[in-house]
Amino acid sequence: MNFRQGKHTQTNNQMIIQVDSIDNKEKAKSLINKKVFWKTSSGKEMIGKITNFHGSKGALRVHFEKGLPGQSVGTRVQIE
C-alpha cells in the first residue's frame, strides 16, 4: 500500500501492506513473524518480516532490511 509515515517523517524501510483475504486484525495476527519477499524488475529480491498489524482492517506492518524504492508502492509481494 504505502510507506509507514507520520505527519513529518517517512520510514523507507517499513511498509504497510494489505492482504486480499484478510479484513480484520484477528486474522492479521496469524501472519506476524512471516517473511515477505519483494522482487525488482531486474530480479533482485528484498526480504522483510511482518512485525505487527496496522489498524483494525487487516493491514500489516513489514520491516525490510534496507529501504525500498518508490517503485515498490502499489506492487505485489510474496508472503511465506
MOHU-V325481 format. One record per backbone hydrogen bond with DSSP energy under -0.5 kcal/mol. NH is the residue of the N-H (numbers start at 0). CO is the residue of the C=O. E is the energy in kcal/mol with one decimal. If there is no record, write none. Layout:
# MOHU-V325481
NH&CO&E, NH&CO&E
This chain:
# MOHU-V325481
1&15&-1.6, 3&10&-0.8, 3&13&-2.4, 5&8&-2.6, 10&3&-3.0, 11&9&-0.7, 13&10&-1.1, 14&61&-2.5, 15&1&-3.3, 16&14&-0.5, 16&59&-2.6, 18&57&-0.5, 21&18&-1.2, 22&20&-0.5, 24&55&-0.7, 27&23&-1.5, 28&24&-1.6, 29&26&-0.9, 30&27&-1.5, 31&28&-1.0, 32&49&-2.7, 33&30&-1.6, 35&47&-2.5, 36&77&-2.9, 37&45&-2.4, 39&43&-3.0, 42&39&-1.2, 45&37&-3.0, 47&35&-2.9, 48&62&-2.0, 49&33&-2.5, 50&48&-0.5, 50&60&-2.2, 51&60&-1.0, 53&58&-3.0, 58&53&-0.7, 59&16&-2.9, 60&51&-3.2, 61&14&-2.9, 62&48&-2.7, 63&12&-3.4, 63&61&-0.6, 64&46&-1.4, 67&11&-2.3, 71&68&-1.6, 72&69&-1.3, 74&71&-1.7, 77&36&-2.7, 79&34&-2.6
